[in-house]
Amino acid sequence: MKAPAKKKSAQPAKRLPARPGAVRKSKSAPKAKPVVKEKPAPEKEIKAGGAGLAFGEFEALRKQLDLSLDELSLRLGLTRAAIKQRRATGRLTTDESGKVVCFARLLGHAVHLFGGLEEARRWLKEPQRGLHGAVPLDYAKTDLGAREVENLLTRLDIAS
């Protein structure tokens, strides 16, 4: 047995006259709640803002790690031409900024664990058994490697 067919309305739906550039709003659309903005973490700010860190942050990290421009550039995966361009524009890209923040976080964790900047530098630049003999700053070139270095620092912190 067939279900009864629905009757169609004889009158077409009312349409509002279109104004140039006008957008029709649905009456049933829920009203948006006001958004309370908190100050985002630096990593979120970098991703959301579209512009990266100031080039000075790269220089500050370089000095703190006591690395040459070429050494840090190589570890962050930047070419000389890219560094020259970033210096000229005064800003890093969001990806480059993320790497700088990551290296700064590793340095901060190492300083906390070892009690000083010099000790932290030494640990980050020397081969470590916990990384199968790899140098932490070299190992941290990738996101996965940086997480492994962070995990090792955490394990050492817990053990001490």
C-alpha positions, 0 to 999 in steps of 0.5 A, spaced: 500 500 500 502 506 498 503 512 503 498 518 501 502 523 497 503 530 501 499 536 498 503 541 495 501 548 497 497 552 492 501 559 494 508 560 492 513 562 498 513 569 499 520 572 497 522 579 500 525 583 494 532 583 493 536 589 495 543 590 492 548 587 497 543 585 502 544 578 505 538 575 508 538 572 515 534 566 517 529 568 523 531 561 526 538 562 527 541 562 534 544 568 536 552 568 537 554 568 544 559 574 546 566 571 546 571 572 552 578 573 549 584 570 553 591 572 552 593 566 547 600 562 549 605 565 544 605 558 540 597 560 539 599 567 537 604 565 532 599 560 529 593 565 529 596 571 528 599 569 521 605 573 522 611 570 525 616 572 531 620 578 530 627 576 527 630 579 534 628 572 537 632 568 533 638 572 534 636 572 542 636 564 541 642 564 537 646 568 543 643 564 549 645 557 545 652 560 543 651 558 536 654 561 530 648 564 525 650 558 520 649 553 526 643 555 528 640 556 521 642 549 519 639 546 526 632 550 524 632 548 517 634 555 514 638 557 508 642 563 508 638 566 503 632 565 508 636 568 514 638 574 509 630 575 507 628 574 514 633 579 517 631 584 512 623 583 513 624 583 521 620 577 521 620 570 521 615 565 518 610 562 522 613 555 521 620 558 523 617 561 529 614 555 531 621 552 531 625 558 535 619 557 540 621 549 540 628 550 541 627 556 546 623 551 550 628 545 550 633 550 553 629 553 558 627 546 560 635 544 560 636 550 564 631 548 569 634 541 570 641 542 570 641 549 574 645 554 569 645 556 562 652 553 561 650 546 563 644 546 559 648 549 553 653 543 554 648 538 555 644 540 548 650 540 544 653 533 546 651 526 544 646 523 549 645 516 551 638 517 552 637 519 544 642 513 542 648 518 542 645 523 538 646 531 539 639 533 542 639 540 538 640 535 532 635 531 534 630 536 535 630 538 528 624 535 527 617 535 531 618 528 533 625 529 535 624 535 539 618 531 543 623 526 544 628 531 547 623 534 551 621 527 554 628 525 555 629 532 559 622 530 563 625 523 565 631 526 567 628 531 571 623 526 575 629 521 576 633 527 579 
